[in-house]
Structure formats: C-alpha cells, structure tokens
Amino acid sequence: MNRRLLAITLLIPFSVLSAYAVFKVGYMGILDYHRHSPAGWQVFADLVIACLLCLLWLIPEAKQNGRNPWPFVVITLLLGSFGPLFYLITDKTK
C-alpha cells in the first residue's frame, strides 16, 4: 500500500471520529479532557512528541521535494495528525 492510499485510509475514519468528538465536547473540550489526571497528561505529552517527530520528518522532506512545509506545520500545530496526513495525501512525488 502506498503512502497516499494509507493516508486516505486513515484520514477518513479519523475525520469522522474527530468531528464526532468536536460535536460532543468542542475543540477545547478535547484538550480539557487530558488535564484532569497524570494519565491524561501522559497521553497529551505523547501526542505532542509524536507530532513533533512527524514535523522533523515532514519539513526536510517537503523542502527536498520543492514544497512549502509551513501550511502543514500550522495544521499539525492546530489539528495534530491532520497535518502529516494532508501532506501525504497531497504529495505527488511518491
């Protein structure tokens, strides 16, 4: 399975789940959920680390392929995994 197809396969159910979560608790409610326990802090820290690691890969690869990485960086900082997934879906070099 190529990267683009995998990203689309992940994006569709993840988008539905995210939309449902935002509908039920709001964007800030998703963040707020993690602040009430050390377990929530750990999950949130893990997600931040994973997104930063994605950006460490995404920025050099985008530049190498002549693409502007900054829209994907902003999306990642605001919406997490959506940034790298959109990058992979729109990548026409692989």
N, C-alpha and C positions, 0 to 999 in steps of 0.2 A: 504494500500500500504506500503510495507516495505521500509526501508531507502535506500537500494541499488537500488531498482527499481525507487524510486523517484529521486535519484541522477542521474541515467542514463537518465531518462526522462527530467531532467533539463539540463544535460550536452550537449546533442545532439543539441538542438536549440541554446543554449548559445555558443557552439563552432562555429556554423555556423555564428552567429551574430558577434562574436569576430573576426573570420577570415575575414569576410567582412569589419569590421571596420579597422583592421590592413592593409588589402589590400588597402583601400581607403585613410587612413591618416597616416599609420605607427604606430608602438608601441608608440613612443614619441608623436605623434600627438594626441593620445587618452589622454595622460596625459596633454598635452599642452592645449587642449580644455577647461580644467577646470580652468585655471589660469587667465582668462580674466574677470571674474566677481565674485562678492560675492556669487552669486547663484552657480557658478561652484565650488568655494571653499567649500561651504556647502556640496554639493554632494560628492566631493572628501573626505572631512573630515568624512562624514557619512560612506562612503565605507571603509575607513581605520579603523574606530571604529568597524564596523561590522566584518571585517576580524580579527581584534584583539580579539573580543569576540569569534569568531569561534576558534581561536587558544587557548584561555583559556579553551575551552571545549576539543579540539582535543588532545592537548599534554597529559593531565592526562589520558584521555580515551585510547589513544594509548599505553601509558606505562602500564596501568592496563591490557590491552589485550596482552602485550608482543610484541608490535610492536614499531618500531623505528619511532618517530614522525617527525624527522628532515627533511626528504625529503619533507614531506607535508608542513612543516613550510616554507621551502625555496620556494616551488611552490606558496604558499599563498603570501609570500612577493613579489614575482616577477610577479605573474599572478592573484592574487586576489582569487576569488571564485573557481578557478580550484583546488586549494589545498584541501580544505574540500570536494569538490565533488569527487576527485580522492580517497581520504581517504575512503569515504563512499562506493564507488564502489569496492574498493579492500578489504573491511572489510568482513572477512569470519566468524566472531564471532557472528554476529547478524542475 
